[in-house]
Structure formats: C-alpha cells, structure tokens
C-alpha cells in the first residue's frame, strides 16, 4: 500500500478561512434568511445567536479537539479515542431501539429503520458509530446541497444574460417551478459542473487546494456581500427590512421557531457532519483551538447577519413578502433586483448569485473532503483516486434530487416505496433528505459527540488537548474577565480556580448541551 503523508494547514489564517468557508455556505445566505422570515425576524435572530454561543461553539471545540488529537477522519478518531467498548454505547443503542419501536408503532417505518440501524452500529462499533454516521450524513447532505449549487450556477448565467427580468414574484416563481419540473436534464448537467468545480478545489490537497481557494474566495464573498448590502440599504423604504431583521418581537416567535434556531445552529456551523473533525485533523499541535474557533464562529455569524441585511432591506423596499420560504432567493429576489432603480438590476442579481456560488462551493468542498479523508485514511488510497471516486458517487446520488425536486413522479417505483415507508405523502426526495439529515441525524451525532467528549473520552483529557497552544486563555477566570479585573496585580498570583473558560466549557458539554439536544430530538420524534 502507498504511504500517505498527512498534510497540515500552513497556519492559523489558512485553517480559519477554510473552516469558516465550510461553515459559511447556503445555510447562512439562503436558509438563514428564509427561516428568519418565516419565524418573525429579529427574535429568531436573537435566539439563534444564543444557540451559537451556548451549544455551537462548545460543540465545535469538541470536534476540532477530537480531530487534532487523533489526526484521523471522524470514524478513525472516535475509534482511536474510545480505547475499549463502553457500556454507555450499549445504553445509547437501547435508547435508539426504543425510539425505533415507538416510530414503528406510529407508522414512520423508514425513520424507525434509521434508528434501528443506528442502534446496531452502536452495539457493533461503540462510539465509532458516531463518526460513521456523521460521514454518511455529510455525503447525503452534499448529494442534495450540490443540486442547490447547480440551481445557483444556472441563475448566475441567467442574471448576466438577461434571463431574470421579472416584474412580479409570481412570474419568477413560475419560471423557477418550470425549471425544476421540466428541465431535470439541464439541472443534471449543472450538477456535474458544480461537482467538478468542488472536486477541483480539493484534488490538489489541503494547502494547495482548499486553503489556497479559501484565501481567494472568502474575501471575495464578503466584498460581494457588502456591495449588495450597500445597494439594498440605500433604497427608499429599506429601513422597514432592517427593523424586521434586527428588532426582536417575541410575539412572533413560536416554540417551533426556537427548535428551528437550535437546529440551524448545527447546520450553519457544519457540526455533526464530520467536517470540523476532518479539518481539525490537519491542524498543527501549536495552534490555539479556542481562539481559532472563536474566529470561525464570528465569521460564520457575521456572514449570516450580512446575508439577512443583503436580502431583507431590498425585499421590504420593493414591498415584497419576506416569508416566501425556500423560494425566497429564487422567486422574490429576482423580482426585487429587477425593480431596483438605475437599470442595473441584472448586475446586482449577478453579483448576488455569484456570491451564493462561492458560499456553496466552499461548503461543498468541505463536505466532499470528509468523505475523501475517510477513504484515504481507512483504505490507504491516494488523494486523486479518492477524490474521483467520491465525486462520481455523490454526483450519481445527486441525480435522484435533480429528477425529483418538486415531486416524486419522475422516480417511478421509488415514489410509492418512499412515501409508504417514511409516511411522506407530500414533498420530494430533496425534502426527505433535508428532513432526514437536518432534523434527525445531525442532532443525534451532535448529542453523541458531546456525550463522548464530556463523559467517555472525558472532559479532563479533552481539556488537555484544548489547552495545547491556548496560551493560557482556557484557564482565565471568567468572573475576572467580565468584571474588568483581568491581570489585576491582586489576582495575578492567585491559583486559577472557579469558573474559568475551560470549566465553563466542561459544564456545557457534560450537562447543558446533552439535555437540550436530547429534548430537541425527543420533540422531533414526537411529531
């Protein structure tokens, strides 16, 4: 077998931009604005930010720490750290088995089979099952995520060739609906184009591929975002959109909206997909995990907020509806851009969809890299054949989404099977994969990751790895930091104790995060 040498990021900047690129994707600029619009605006944004700080950041620290400690893919990382089989894994398997029985009794046979399969994986592999589940999730997400990327590539072409001149939302919606319904072959070709660009980003490796592309694409993304924002906020009536997005009106926020905010915190930061563990495995032992994670979370959150500011002011200025759902950027925004005074609507539409393409590519590259790293580590395959094999497999799986985005009828035979097994009478293959991964598997893998880091591997062992390169920030007393007494001579010689950064992290991953995530998951099962 060929000897595979593991690469490393060139430094902190390369890792932060690459990891931020994986997090800053369609979840920030496509999904976050439309679910914000559907859940009342500012109140949803505030809850989302709280979820990022309380659960997103601690879980990201867990995943990067696991990856750097082992220098392995997610499956190999959990397998290496669990050392021996844990009774907790068997208890989790039993818990999942009960969930499978409950769902089977309610007619959700497909989701019951999912939990049953996960239970068997835990009994067989222990916590290595978490890594395997996260990798499967990443590949499933990429198979339909890349199709959305294909739509955006199509809309970049349409924008710059004058194909998005819509005066009404209904007109734009009809064109988009016809495109999805009647042109699956065109979407399939665009899927191949998008996946080829994605594979091209990673085929040259970590430094020459992902890192080099991220250093170019991430600044360009923010430049385009700011350009679109400046144009939107200067439109007459844009203030109403800014107020809707930033002013918290909790009367418009439901319990379902809170659950949506927590779920999106996972999705937005690419948690539970194995991406952060994979990228962490290429991180130098001298880098500060805590500060780099803060930078990643800050850039990701900034991109989400800027994405909202790029959309809502223009939508309100043109007196259109912000609660259009997933079709917001394809139905409402083309009509919005066309109405912008100055006869340059095509330019602003083109800039927006080009920005979306960049966001989609950086995230898709991270998802694909997770599968490629697994193949390289476990089967000792070199990068180029691993990339080509994964690229072909994901593209073929993506064709199912291409041909069944609006409905099932383009998949004869599969449609009745899926609808009966998963008790899904409406929607499509796209909707099923989105629900399966976002609502089911991601909360599960997130839950089991914090349980593993906090209880199985252990917060103390994880904390030792987290401290490496942290330059003492992990043991700073939080009360001193908040109160302004940081580095006060009276406290500088006192031993580090009490509520420090790292002990707060331990509390969150051992107690707070597992309870909240479990509650969310039980809510999903009960639906």
C-alpha positions as CSV (number, residue, x, y, z in Angstrom):
1,X,0.0,0.0,0.0
2,X,1.2,3.5,-0.7
3,X,2.4,5.6,2.2
4,X,0.0,8.5,2.7
5,X,1.7,11.6,4.3
6,X,-0.8,13.7,6.3
7,X,-0.8,17.4,5.4
8,X,-1.2,20.4,7.7
9,X,-2.7,23.8,7.3
10,X,0.0,26.4,6.6
11,X,-1.1,28.4,9.7
12,X,-4.0,29.8,11.7
13,X,-5.3,32.0,8.8
14,X,-5.5,29.1,6.4
15,X,-7.4,27.0,8.9
16,X,-9.8,29.8,9.9
17,X,-10.6,30.7,6.4
18,X,-11.1,27.1,5.3
19,X,-13.2,26.2,8.3
20,X,-15.2,29.4,8.0
21,X,-15.7,28.6,4.3
22,X,-17.1,25.2,5.3
23,X,-19.5,26.9,7.7
24,X,-20.4,29.9,5.6
25,X,-22.5,28.4,2.9
26,X,-26.0,28.3,1.7
27,X,-27.1,27.8,5.3
28,X,-26.1,31.4,6.0
29,X,-27.2,33.2,2.9
30,X,-30.0,31.0,1.6
31,X,-31.5,29.1,4.5
32,X,-31.0,31.5,7.4
33,X,-32.8,34.5,5.8
34,X,-35.8,32.5,4.7
35,X,-36.3,30.7,8.0
36,X,-35.8,34.1,9.8
37,X,-38.5,35.5,7.5
38,X,-40.8,32.5,8.4
39,X,-40.2,32.9,12.1
40,X,-40.8,36.6,12.7
41,X,-37.4,38.2,12.2
42,X,-35.4,39.7,15.0
43,X,-36.5,37.5,17.8
44,X,-35.5,34.4,15.9
45,X,-32.1,36.0,15.2
46,X,-31.5,36.7,18.9
47,X,-32.4,33.1,19.8
48,X,-30.1,31.8,17.0
49,X,-27.2,33.8,18.4
50,X,-27.8,32.4,21.8
51,X,-27.8,28.9,20.5
52,X,-24.5,29.5,18.6
53,X,-22.8,30.6,21.9
54,X,-24.3,28.1,24.2
55,X,-24.2,25.0,22.0
56,X,-22.5,25.7,18.7
57,X,-19.1,27.0,20.0
58,X,-18.7,24.3,22.7
59,X,-19.5,21.5,20.2
60,X,-17.1,23.0,17.6
61,X,-14.4,23.0,20.3
62,X,-15.1,19.3,20.9
63,X,-14.9,18.4,17.2
64,X,-11.7,20.3,16.5
65,X,-10.1,18.8,19.6
66,X,-11.1,15.3,18.7
67,X,-9.7,15.8,15.1
68,X,-6.4,17.3,16.2
69,X,-5.7,14.8,19.0
70,X,-6.1,11.8,16.6
71,X,-5.1,13.2,13.2
72,X,-7.8,10.9,11.7
73,X,-11.1,11.1,9.9
74,X,-14.2,11.1,12.1
75,X,-14.7,7.3,12.2
76,X,-11.0,6.7,12.9
77,X,-10.9,9.5,15.5
78,X,-13.8,8.1,17.6
79,X,-12.4,4.6,17.2
80,X,-9.0,5.6,18.4
81,X,-10.2,7.6,21.5
82,X,-12.8,5.1,22.8
83,X,-10.0,2.6,23.6
84,X,-12.4,0.0,24.8
85,X,-16.1,-0.6,24.4
86,X,-18.2,1.5,26.7
87,X,-21.5,0.5,28.4
88,X,-22.7,3.9,27.5
89,X,-22.7,2.9,23.8
90,X,-24.9,-0.1,24.6
91,X,-27.3,2.2,26.6
92,X,-27.5,4.5,23.6
93,X,-28.2,1.6,21.4
94,X,-31.0,0.6,23.7
95,X,-32.4,4.1,23.7
96,X,-32.4,4.2,19.9
97,X,-34.0,0.8,19.8
98,X,-36.9,2.1,22.0
99,X,-37.2,5.1,19.6
100,X,-37.4,2.7,16.7
101,X,-40.2,0.7,18.3
102,X,-42.1,4.0,19.1
103,X,-41.8,5.2,15.5
104,X,-42.7,1.9,14.0
105,X,-45.9,1.9,16.0
106,X,-46.8,5.3,14.7
107,X,-46.3,4.3,11.1
108,X,-42.9,6.0,10.4
109,X,-41.2,2.8,9.3
110,X,-38.4,4.5,7.4
111,X,-37.3,6.7,10.4
112,X,-37.7,3.6,12.7
113,X,-35.4,1.7,10.4
114,X,-32.9,4.6,10.7
115,X,-32.9,4.5,14.4
116,X,-32.7,0.7,14.4
117,X,-29.7,0.8,12.1
118,X,-28.0,3.4,14.3
119,X,-28.7,1.2,17.3
120,X,-27.0,-1.8,15.7
121,X,-24.0,0.4,14.7
122,X,-23.6,1.5,18.4
123,X,-23.8,-2.1,19.6
124,X,-21.2,-3.2,17.0
125,X,-18.8,-0.3,16.8
126,X,-19.3,1.6,20.0
127,X,-18.8,5.4,19.7
128,X,-17.0,4.9,16.4
129,X,-20.6,4.7,15.1
130,X,-20.8,8.5,15.7
131,X,-18.0,9.1,13.2
132,X,-19.5,6.8,10.7
133,X,-23.0,8.4,11.0
134,X,-21.5,11.8,10.6
135,X,-19.7,10.8,7.4
136,X,-22.9,9.2,5.9
137,X,-24.7,12.5,6.8
138,X,-22.1,14.6,5.1
139,X,-22.4,12.6,1.9
140,X,-26.2,12.7,1.9
141,X,-26.2,16.4,2.6
142,X,-23.8,17.0,-0.3
143,X,-25.9,15.0,-2.7
144,X,-28.8,17.5,-2.4
145,X,-26.8,20.5,-1.4
146,X,-24.9,20.3,-4.7
147,X,-28.2,20.4,-6.6
148,X,-29.0,23.7,-5.0
149,X,-25.5,24.8,-6.1
150,X,-26.5,23.7,-9.6
151,X,-29.6,26.0,-9.4
152,X,-27.4,28.9,-8.4
153,X,-24.9,28.3,-11.2
154,X,-27.9,28.4,-13.6
155,X,-29.1,31.7,-12.1
156,X,-25.7,33.3,-12.4
157,X,-25.9,32.6,-16.1
158,X,-29.4,33.8,-16.3
159,X,-28.6,37.0,-14.4
160,X,-25.7,38.1,-16.7
161,X,-27.6,37.1,-19.9
162,X,-30.8,39.0,-19.1
163,X,-32.8,35.9,-18.1
164,X,-34.0,37.2,-14.7
165,X,-36.1,40.2,-15.8
166,X,-39.2,39.6,-13.7
167,X,-41.6,42.3,-12.7
168,X,-43.7,40.1,-10.4
169,X,-42.9,37.4,-7.9
170,X,-45.5,35.1,-9.5
171,X,-43.7,35.4,-12.8
172,X,-40.3,34.5,-11.2
173,X,-41.9,31.6,-9.3
174,X,-43.4,30.2,-12.4
175,X,-40.1,30.2,-14.3
176,X,-38.3,28.6,-11.3
177,X,-41.0,26.0,-10.9
178,X,-40.9,25.1,-14.6
179,X,-37.1,24.9,-14.4
180,X,-37.3,22.4,-11.6
181,X,-40.2,20.5,-13.0
182,X,-39.4,20.3,-16.7
183,X,-35.6,20.6,-17.1
184,X,-34.1,17.9,-14.9
185,X,-31.5,17.1,-17.6
186,X,-30.3,20.7,-17.6
187,X,-30.0,20.6,-13.8
188,X,-28.1,17.3,-14.0
189,X,-25.5,18.9,-16.4
190,X,-25.2,21.9,-14.0
191,X,-24.8,19.5,-11.1
192,X,-21.9,17.9,-12.9
193,X,-20.4,21.4,-13.4
194,X,-20.8,22.3,-9.8
195,X,-19.4,19.0,-8.5
196,X,-16.4,19.3,-10.9
197,X,-15.6,22.7,-9.5
198,X,-15.9,21.3,-6.0
199,X,-13.6,18.4,-6.7
200,X,-11.2,20.8,-8.3
201,X,-10.9,22.7,-5.1
202,X,-9.8,19.7,-3.1
203,X,-7.9,17.5,-5.6
204,X,-4.6,19.4,-5.0
205,X,-4.7,18.8,-1.3
206,X,-5.2,20.9,1.9
207,X,-2.7,23.7,1.3
208,X,-2.6,23.9,-2.5
209,X,-6.3,23.2,-2.9
210,X,-8.7,24.1,-0.1
211,X,-6.6,26.6,1.7
212,X,-5.5,28.5,-1.5
213,X,-9.0,28.6,-2.8
214,X,-10.4,29.7,0.5
215,X,-7.9,32.6,0.8
216,X,-9.2,33.9,-2.5
217,X,-12.9,33.1,-2.3
218,X,-13.7,34.1,1.3
219,X,-12.6,37.8,0.9
220,X,-14.4,37.9,-2.4
221,X,-17.6,36.6,-0.8
222,X,-17.5,39.3,1.8
223,X,-16.8,42.0,-0.7
224,X,-19.8,41.0,-2.8
225,X,-22.0,40.7,0.3
226,X,-21.1,44.3,1.4
227,X,-21.7,45.6,-2.1
228,X,-25.2,44.1,-2.2
229,X,-25.9,45.4,1.3
230,X,-24.9,48.9,0.4
231,X,-27.2,49.0,-2.6
232,X,-30.1,47.4,-0.6
233,X,-29.9,49.7,2.5
234,X,-29.8,52.8,0.4
235,X,-33.2,52.1,-1.3
236,X,-36.2,54.1,-0.2
237,X,-38.2,52.0,2.4
238,X,-35.2,49.7,3.3
239,X,-35.5,50.7,7.0
240,X,-38.5,48.5,7.4
241,X,-36.5,45.5,6.3
242,X,-33.6,46.4,8.7
243,X,-36.2,46.7,11.5
244,X,-37.8,43.4,10.7
245,X,-34.5,41.6,10.7
246,X,-32.9,43.2,13.8
247,X,-35.8,44.2,16.1
248,X,-36.8,41.3,18.4
249,X,-40.6,40.9,18.5
250,X,-41.0,37.7,20.6
251,X,-44.8,37.6,20.0
252,X,-43.9,36.3,16.5
253,X,-41.7,33.5,17.8
254,X,-43.1,30.1,18.4
255,X,-41.7,27.0,20.2
256,X,-41.1,25.6,16.8
257,X,-39.1,28.7,15.9
258,X,-36.8,28.1,18.9
259,X,-36.3,24.5,17.8
260,X,-35.6,25.7,14.3
261,X,-32.9,28.1,15.7
262,X,-31.1,25.4,17.5
263,X,-31.2,23.0,14.6
264,X,-29.9,25.7,12.3
265,X,-27.0,26.5,14.7
266,X,-25.8,22.9,14.0
267,X,-26.4,23.2,10.2
268,X,-24.8,26.6,9.9
269,X,-21.6,25.7,11.7
270,X,-21.3,22.4,9.8
271,X,-21.5,20.5,13.1
272,X,-22.3,16.8,13.3
273,X,-21.2,16.2,9.7
274,X,-17.6,15.2,10.4
275,X,-16.3,18.3,8.6
276,X,-14.8,20.1,11.7
277,X,-13.2,16.8,12.9
278,X,-11.7,16.3,9.5
279,X,-10.4,19.9,9.2
280,X,-9.2,19.7,12.8
281,X,-7.1,16.6,12.0
282,X,-5.0,18.8,9.7
283,X,-4.4,21.4,12.4
284,X,-0.9,21.9,13.9
285,X,-0.5,21.0,17.6
286,X,0.8,24.5,18.2
287,X,-2.3,26.3,17.1
288,X,-4.8,27.8,19.6
289,X,-8.0,25.8,19.2
290,X,-10.1,28.2,21.3
291,X,-9.1,31.4,19.5
292,X,-9.4,29.8,16.1
293,X,-12.9,28.5,16.9
294,X,-14.0,32.0,18.1
295,X,-12.8,33.4,14.7
296,X,-14.7,30.7,12.8
297,X,-17.9,31.3,14.8
298,X,-17.5,35.1,14.5
299,X,-17.1,34.9,10.7
300,X,-19.9,32.5,10.3
301,X,-22.3,34.6,12.4
302,X,-21.2,37.8,10.6
303,X,-21.9,36.1,7.3
304,X,-25.4,35.1,8.4
305,X,-26.2,38.6,9.7
306,X,-24.8,40.2,6.5
307,X,-26.9,37.7,4.4
308,X,-30.0,38.9,6.1
309,X,-29.0,42.6,5.6
310,X,-28.4,41.8,1.9
311,X,-31.9,40.4,1.5
312,X,-34.5,42.0,3.8
313,X,-33.9,45.7,3.2
314,X,-34.3,45.2,-0.6
315,X,-37.3,42.9,-0.2
316,X,-39.1,45.4,2.0
317,X,-38.1,48.4,-0.1
318,X,-39.7,46.7,-3.1
319,X,-42.8,45.9,-0.9
320,X,-42.5,42.1,-1.2
321,X,-43.1,39.4,1.3
322,X,-40.2,38.1,3.5
323,X,-41.8,34.8,4.4
324,X,-41.6,33.2,1.0
325,X,-39.7,30.2,2.4
326,X,-37.1,28.2,0.4
327,X,-38.0,30.1,-2.8
328,X,-37.1,33.5,-1.3
329,X,-33.8,33.9,-3.3
330,X,-35.2,32.3,-6.5
331,X,-38.7,33.8,-6.6
332,X,-38.7,37.0,-4.6
333,X,-35.1,38.3,-5.1
334,X,-35.0,38.2,-8.9
335,X,-38.2,40.4,-8.9
336,X,-36.6,42.5,-6.2
337,X,-33.4,43.2,-8.1
338,X,-35.2,43.9,-11.4
339,X,-37.2,46.7,-9.6
340,X,-34.1,48.4,-8.2
341,X,-33.8,51.9,-9.8
342,X,-30.9,52.6,-12.2
343,X,-31.5,49.7,-14.8
344,X,-28.6,47.7,-13.2
345,X,-30.8,45.1,-11.6
346,X,-29.1,42.4,-13.7
347,X,-25.7,43.4,-12.2
348,X,-26.9,43.2,-8.6
349,X,-28.7,39.9,-9.3
350,X,-25.5,38.6,-10.9
351,X,-23.3,39.7,-8.0
352,X,-25.7,38.1,-5.5
353,X,-25.9,34.7,-7.2
354,X,-22.1,34.8,-7.8
355,X,-21.7,35.3,-4.1
356,X,-24.1,32.4,-3.5
357,X,-22.0,30.2,-5.8
358,X,-18.8,31.0,-3.8
359,X,-20.6,30.2,-0.5
360,X,-22.0,26.9,-1.9
361,X,-18.6,25.8,-3.3
362,X,-16.6,26.3,-0.1
363,X,-19.1,24.3,1.9
364,X,-19.4,21.6,-0.7
365,X,-15.6,21.2,-0.8
366,X,-15.6,20.7,3.0
367,X,-18.3,18.0,2.8
368,X,-16.5,16.2,-0.1
369,X,-13.2,16.4,1.8
370,X,-14.8,14.5,4.7
371,X,-15.5,11.5,2.5
372,X,-12.2,11.8,0.7
373,X,-10.2,11.8,4.0
374,X,-12.1,8.8,5.3
375,X,-11.2,6.8,2.1
376,X,-7.6,7.9,2.3
377,X,-7.2,7.0,6.0
378,X,-9.2,3.8,6.1
379,X,-8.2,2.3,2.7
380,X,-4.8,3.9,2.2
381,X,-5.8,5.4,-1.1
382,X,-4.0,8.4,-2.6
383,X,-5.9,11.7,-2.8
384,X,-6.6,11.8,-6.6
385,X,-8.4,8.4,-6.9
386,X,-10.2,9.1,-3.6
387,X,-11.5,12.4,-4.9
388,X,-12.6,10.9,-8.3
389,X,-14.4,8.0,-6.7
390,X,-16.2,10.2,-4.1
391,X,-17.1,12.7,-6.8
392,X,-18.7,10.1,-9.1
393,X,-20.6,8.5,-6.2
394,X,-22.1,11.8,-4.9
395,X,-22.9,13.0,-8.4
396,X,-24.8,9.9,-9.2
397,X,-26.7,10.1,-5.9
398,X,-27.5,13.8,-6.7
399,X,-29.3,12.8,-9.9
400,X,-32.1,11.5,-7.7
401,X,-32.6,15.0,-6.4
402,X,-32.3,16.5,-9.9
403,X,-35.2,14.4,-11.1
404,X,-37.5,14.7,-8.1
405,X,-37.1,18.2,-6.6
406,X,-40.8,19.2,-6.8
407,X,-42.5,15.8,-6.6
408,X,-41.9,12.0,-6.8
409,X,-43.4,11.2,-10.2
410,X,-40.1,11.3,-12.0
411,X,-38.9,8.4,-9.8
412,X,-41.5,5.6,-10.7
413,X,-41.3,2.7,-8.3
414,X,-39.2,4.6,-5.8
415,X,-42.0,7.1,-5.1
416,X,-44.6,4.7,-3.7
417,X,-41.9,2.9,-1.7
418,X,-40.5,6.0,-0.1
419,X,-43.9,7.5,0.6
420,X,-45.2,4.4,2.3
421,X,-42.0,3.6,4.2
422,X,-41.4,7.1,5.5
423,X,-45.1,8.0,5.8
424,X,-44.4,11.0,3.5
425,X,-47.3,11.9,1.2
426,X,-46.0,15.3,0.1
427,X,-42.7,16.8,-0.8
428,X,-39.9,15.1,-2.7
429,X,-36.6,13.3,-2.4
430,X,-35.0,16.6,-1.7
431,X,-37.4,17.3,1.2
432,X,-36.9,13.8,2.6
433,X,-33.0,14.1,2.6
434,X,-33.2,17.5,4.2
435,X,-35.5,16.4,6.9
436,X,-33.6,13.1,7.5
437,X,-30.2,14.9,7.9
438,X,-31.1,18.2,9.5
439,X,-33.9,17.1,11.9
440,X,-32.7,13.6,12.7
441,X,-29.1,12.6,12.2
442,X,-27.4,16.0,12.9
443,X,-29.0,16.3,16.4
444,X,-28.1,12.7,17.1
445,X,-24.4,13.0,16.1
446,X,-24.2,16.3,18.0
447,X,-25.7,14.7,21.1
448,X,-23.3,11.7,21.0
449,X,-20.3,13.9,20.3
450,X,-20.7,16.0,23.4
451,X,-21.5,12.8,25.5
452,X,-18.3,11.3,24.1
453,X,-16.1,14.3,24.7
454,X,-17.6,15.1,28.2
455,X,-18.0,11.6,29.6
456,X,-16.3,8.8,27.6
457,X,-13.1,10.3,26.4
458,X,-13.5,12.7,29.4
459,X,-13.6,16.5,29.8
460,X,-10.2,16.4,31.5
461,X,-8.4,14.5,28.7
462,X,-10.2,16.6,26.1
463,X,-9.3,19.7,28.1
464,X,-5.6,18.8,28.0
465,X,-5.7,18.8,24.2
466,X,-7.7,22.0,24.1
467,X,-5.1,23.7,26.3
468,X,-2.3,22.9,23.9
469,X,-1.3,26.2,22.2
470,X,-4.1,28.1,24.1
471,X,-1.5,30.5,25.7
472,X,-3.4,30.3,29.0
473,X,-6.7,31.6,27.8
474,X,-8.5,28.4,28.7
475,X,-7.7,28.9,32.4
476,X,-8.7,32.6,32.6
477,X,-11.2,33.3,35.4
478,X,-14.4,34.3,33.6
479,X,-15.5,36.5,36.6
480,X,-12.3,38.4,36.4
481,X,-12.5,38.8,32.6
482,X,-16.1,40.1,32.7
483,X,-15.6,42.4,35.7
484,X,-12.5,44.1,34.3
485,X,-10.1,42.7,36.9
486,X,-8.2,40.6,34.3
487,X,-4.4,40.7,35.1
488,X,-5.1,42.8,38.2
489,X,-2.0,42.5,40.5
490,X,-4.1,41.4,43.4
491,X,-5.3,38.3,41.4
492,X,-2.3,37.5,39.2
493,X,-0.6,35.4,41.8
494,X,-3.7,33.5,42.9
495,X,-4.2,30.0,41.6
496,X,-6.6,29.5,38.7
497,X,-9.8,28.2,40.1
498,X,-13.6,28.7,40.0
499,X,-15.4,29.4,36.8
500,X,-12.8,29.5,34.1
501,X,-13.2,29.3,30.3
502,X,-12.4,25.6,30.2
503,X,-14.5,24.7,33.2
504,X,-17.5,26.5,31.7
505,X,-16.9,24.5,28.5
506,X,-16.9,21.3,30.5
507,X,-20.2,22.2,32.2
508,X,-21.8,23.0,28.9
509,X,-20.7,19.8,27.1
510,X,-21.4,17.5,30.1
511,X,-24.7,18.8,31.3
512,X,-26.3,21.6,29.4
513,X,-25.8,20.7,25.7
514,X,-26.8,17.0,26.1
515,X,-30.0,17.8,27.9
516,X,-31.1,20.5,25.5
517,X,-30.2,18.5,22.4
518,X,-32.0,15.4,23.7
519,X,-35.1,17.5,24.4
520,X,-35.0,18.8,20.8
521,X,-34.6,15.2,19.4
522,X,-37.5,13.9,21.5
523,X,-39.6,16.8,20.2
524,X,-38.8,15.6,16.6
525,X,-39.7,12.0,17.4
526,X,-43.0,13.0,18.9
527,X,-44.1,14.9,15.8
